Amino acid sequence: MQPITLFELFKYFLILGATAFGGPLAIIDKIRYDLVLKKNWMQMDEFKDIFGYSQVAPGPLAFQVAVYFGYYRKKFLGALVSGFGLVFPSFLLVLLFSIFYKEFRDVDYVRYAMYGLSPVIIAIIAKSGLNLSKTIFQKDVFMYVVFFLSIFLTIALKIQIIYIVIGSAIFSLLFFSAMKKIKGDKLNSFIGISPLMLSFANFAKNFATLCGKNLSLLIIGSFFSANLLAMALLFLKVGSLTYGSGFVIVGVLRQEVVDNLHWLTSKEFIDGIAFGQITPGPVVITSTFIGYMTSGVIGSIVSTVCIFLPTFIFVILLAQKIHKFKDNFYLKALIKGANAAALGAILSTAFILSKDALIDVTTIIFFLVAIIILFLTKFKDIYLILFASLAGILIKVFFQF
C-alpha cells in the first residue's frame, strides 16, 4: 500500500465531498474505486472489512466508511480529517442554499422551482428505499415481513421510527435465536450472546463517560439559547439511534421537527431535502438546513456537528475491537431487524411527505415520470432535479396554474 499523509487524506475526502453525488452507495463505490484500484491506499479485503464494520454502528454509512479508513491509516487525526473533509463542502453549500431560501422563498421563481422539484424528491426517496431493500433483503422472507410491518406501524399507527427500528432489532434477535435453537444448536443462547453484550456494555460505559465529559461544555455553549440546547440534544439522539441510509435519519428528523416540535412545515422540510440532494455528500446534510431555519448560522453548525458526532465517536470506540465480534451471529441478527425496519421507514417517509408534494395533476405526472426515469434509465439524480426545477418554472410561467 502507498503511504499517505494527513494532508493527502484530508485533500482526497474534501474533493470527494465536493464532487460525489448519488447518495451513500455511490459515494462508497467511488471510495472503493479510488482508494483500492487507483491510489492503492488499501486492499480490497480491507475495503470489504471496513464496509462490513460500517453496518454495525448507527449513522450515515458513507461517513462511517470515511472515518474508519482515516482511523486505520492515521488514527484519531486521520478519522477527524476524513470525516470533516467529506462533510464540509456539502455543509457550506447547504448553508448558502438555506440563506438564499430563507430570504427569497416567497419569490415566484423560487416557488415555481420547488413546485417542480418536490415530487421528484419523493421519487428519489422511494427509489432509494426500494433499491436498498432489493440489495439487502435478497430472498430473506423475515426481513420483508419486518419491512412491511414497519411501514404499517409508521403510516397507520404513527409510531416513531426510532422505536420501530429498536423494537425490530430486538424482535429479529429473538426470532433468529429461536431458529438457531430449533435447528439443533447446542450452545445456550445466553452463553453465545453474553460476550457480545459485555462488549456493548463496556462500549456504552465508555460512550457515556465521553459524553459526560463534554455535556457541561454543551450546556454552557448553548446556555444563551434554550433552542440551541434542545436542537443539540435532538440531533445527538437521532445520530445515536438511527440505522440505515441517510433517508432513514431524514425520516426520523421529519417526525421530530415537523410533527413533534413544529420547527418546520412539511413543505419546508421537503425543500430542505431538495437542497441536500442538489449538493454532493451525505444526504443527512439536510440537518444543516433545519439548523439554519431554526436558529441561523449557529444553529446550522450545532445541528450538523451533533448529527455526525455520535457516529464519529462510535467508530473511534469500535474500531479497535470490532474485528472480534463483527461476524457474531447475534449482532448480525440485531442488525438485520434494524436494517429491515429502517428501509421500511424510507418508504413511509416518502408516502407521508407526498401529501405535501403531490398536490395536483401536474405534480403527480412529475412524480410518475421521475419514477419511470429513475428505474428504467441511468439518468443521474442531479440532472433530474435540475430539469424538474426548470420545468416547474416554465409550467407556472407559461400556463399560470
N, C-alpha and C positions, 0 to 999 in steps of 0.2 A: 504493500500500500504506500501511496505517496504521503510524505509528511506534510502537515498543514499548520499554518499559524492562526492565531486568534483573528487577525485581521482578514485573512483569506476566508475563514469560516463566516465571519460577520458579512463580508462583501458578498459571498455567494447567496446567503439567505436574504440579504437585503434586496438583491437583484431578483431573486425568486419571488419575494413578497411583492415586488413592484410589477411583476410580469405574469404571474401564474393565475390564470383564470380557469374556471371549470369545476370548482368545488374540491373537497378533500382528496378524493381518489385521484383526480387529475394532478393535484399538487404532489401527492405521494409518488405517483408514477413518474413524474418529472424528476423527483429526487432520486428515484431508483436509476433512471436513465443517466442522469448527470454524474452522480457520485459513484456508481458501480461501473458503468460502461465507458463514460467519457473521462472522468478525472481519476478513476482508480483510488478513490478515498476510502472505499470499503469493499468487501467481498459480497457476493450475492447471498451467501449464508448469513452474513452479519445483517444484511438488509432484511432478510426474512425474519430473523430473530427480533430485530427492532420493531418491525411491523406487528409481529405477534405480541410483543410486550405492550404495544400501544392499545391493544384491546382490553388490557386489564384495568387501567386507571380511567376514571371519568374525564370528560373534557374533549376539546376539539382534536380529532385524530391527526391531522396534518401537523398541527402544533406539537403534539406529543412526539411524532417521528423526528421532527427537527431538534427538539430538546434532548431526546435520547441520544441521537447521533452526536450532538455537541458535547454532551456529558461524557460519552465514551471516548471521544477524541481529546477533549481538553478540560475535563472535569467541570466544576461549577461554572467557571467563567465561559467555557465553551457552550454549556447549556444556555447561559444567560444571553450571550451574543447571538446564538442561533435563534432562540425564541423571539428576542427583541427584533432582530433583522427581518424575520418572517412577518411580524405583525405591524411594525411601524409604518411602512408605506401605505397599507390599507387604512390604518388608523388616521393618518394625515389626510388621505383623500376623502374618507367618510366624514371627517370633521369639516372639511371645506364644503362638501355637499350639504352637510347639516346646517352650516351657517347660511349658505345660499337658500336652502329650503325654508328656513325659519323667516328669512327676510322677504322672500319672493313667492312663497307657496300660493298666495292669492292672485298672482299674476296669471292671466288667462292661459298663456302658452305653457306655463309650468303645470297648471291643472290639466290641460289637454294632453300633455305628455304622460302624466301619471294615469290619466284615463285609459290610454292605450297600453301602458306598461303593467298595470296592476293584474289584469287577467293572465298575462304571460308569466308573471312571478308565481301565480298559483300553479300554472302548468309546470314550471321548473321544479317547484317543491314536490308536486305529485310524481314527476319523473324520477326525482332523486330517491323518494321512498320506494317506488316500485322497482327501480334498477338495483338498489342496495338489497332489497328483500330477495330478489332472484339470485343475487350473488351469494348471499349469506345463508339463506334457508336451504337451497338446493332441494332435496326431497324429504326434509325433516318435517313430518306432519305436526309434531308437537309445537314447533316454532310457528307454523302457520296458525295453529289454534290460539296461541298466546297473542300473535299478531292481530288477528281479527277480534279477539276478546278485548285487547287494549283499545282498539278503535271504538268498539261499542261502549266501553266504560268512559272514554273521553268525551264522545259525542252525545250519547244518550243520558248518561248519569253525571256528566260534567265533573268527574273525579280528576284531581290534579295529576298531571303527567308524572311528576316526581314519585308520588305514592304508587302509581301504577307500575313504574319501572322497578322500584324497590320490591313491591309485592310480587311481581312476575319473576324477579331473580330468585326470591325465596321459594316460590311455588316450583320453579324449574329445578332448584336444588333438591327439593323433597321428591319430585317426580323421578328424576334420573337416579337418585339414590335408591328409591324403591325398585326401579327397574334393574339396577345393578344387583340388588339383593335377590330379586326374583330369579335372575339369571344364574344364581348359584355362587355369587362372590362370597367367599367365606370370611373375608375381612369384615370386622364390625364397622359400621358406617361411622360411628363416633371416633374410633381409632384412626380411620382413614382421614377424617377431616380435621382432627384436633391439631396436627402440626400447622395446617393452613390457618386455622382460627387463631392459634398462638402468634403466628407471623403477622396476621392482621391486627391482633390486639396490640402487639408491640409497635406496629406501624401507627395505629390510631393514637397510642400514647405519645409517640414522637411528634405526630402531626399536631396533637392538641398542645403539647409543650411549645412547639414552634409558633403556633397561632397565638398562644397565651402571651408569649414574649412580645408579640407585635400588636396585640389587641389594644393595649394602652395607647400606643402611638396612633393607631387607627382612630380611637375615640378622641384623642387630643386633636389630631389633624382634622377631624370632622366636627369638632365641638361647635364651631361657629355656624353650623348648618345641620339641623336635625335631618333634613332631606338627604344630605350627603352621607350621613351615617347610615340611614335607612337603605340608601342605594348601595353603599359598600357591602352591608350585610346581606342584602338580597343577591347581589352578583356573586359574592363569595359562596352563598348557599347553592345557587344554581350551578356555578362552576364546579362545586364539590360533589354534586349528587347526580349529574346528568350524563348518561352514557349515550354513545352512538354518534351519528352525524351531527354537524353543526345545526341542521334544521330541527333536530330534537331540542337542542338548547333554545333555539328561536321559539319553538312551540311552548316550552316552559315559560320563557320570558313573556310571551303573549298573555298567558294565563295570569301572570303576576302583574304586569304593568298596565294591561288593558282591563281585564276582568276584576282583579282584586284591588289594585291601588289606583286605577283610573288616571295614571300619569299621561297616557296617550290614548287617542281614539284608535279604533281598529283600522281606520283608513290611514292614519299617520303611521301606524305600525307597519302596514303593508308597504308604504312609501320607504320606510327605513330599511326593510328587507331589500327593496329595489336598489337602494344605494349600496348595500352590502354586496349585491350581485354585480352591479356595474363595476365595482372596484375589484382588483385582484386580491388574493389572500384568503384567509379563513372566513366563512360566512358569518361566524359568531361576531365579527366586527360590527354587526348591527348594534351591538351594545354601545358603541361609540355614539351612534345616533340617539339612542334612548337617553344616554347620559347628558348629551348636549341639550336635547329638547327639554329635559327636566331641570338641569342646573348649570347650563352653559359649558364653557371650556373645561372648568374644574370638574364638572360632572362627567364630561366625556372621558377625562383622564381616569377618574376614580372607577367608573364603570368598566372601562377597558382593562385596567390593571387587575381589578377584582375578579373579572370573569376568567382571566388566564392564570392568575396567581395560584389557585388551588391545584390546577393541573401541573404547573411548574413544580410545586412542592411535592406532589405525589410522585412525579417522575424522579426527582432528585432522591427521595427517600427509597423508592422502589428499585432504582437502577442497580443498586449494589447487590440486591438479593433476589431479584425477580427470576433469574435463571433457575433458581431452586424450586420454584413452585408454579411457573407459568403453564406447565402441562398437567397440573394437578386436576384430577377428574372432577372434583367438587367445585373448584374455581371455574372450570370450563362450563359446568352446569349452571352456575350463577350467571355467568356472562351470557350464555345462550338465552336465558329468560329475559335478561335486561336488554339485550340487543333486539329481540323479537318485539318487546313492548315499545322500545324506542322507535323502531321503524313504523310500528302502527301509529305512534304519536305524530310522525311526519305527515302521514296521510290525513290524520284527524285535523292537524293544523291547517292543511290545505283546504279541507272541507269547511272548517269554521271561518277562515279568512275569505273564502269565496263569496260569502254572503255580502261582503262589502266591496268585492271586486267585480263580480258578475251581476251588474245592476240593470242591464238591458240586453236587447238582441245583439247589438254590436259587440259588446264585451264578451258575450257568450261565444260569438263567432271567433273573436280574437283568441279566446281560450282553446276552442276546438282546433283551430288552425295551428296554434302553438303546439298542442299535444301531438298532432299529426307530424309536424316538422321535427319535433324533438325525438319521437320514437322511430320515425321512418327514414330520417336523414342524419348526416353527421354535421349538420349546421351548428355552429358554436352558439352557446347561450348568449354571449355578449353581443353578437351581431343581431340575434333575435330581439334582444332587449332594445337595442338602438333603433331597429326598424319599427318595433311596436310603438316606441315613443314618438317617432316621426309620423307614423300612421295615425296615432291618436290626435296629433296636432292638425294634420291635413283633413281628417274627417270632421273635426269640430269646426275648423275654419271654413271649409267649403260647403258643408252640409248643415251646419248650425243646429245640431241637436245634441 
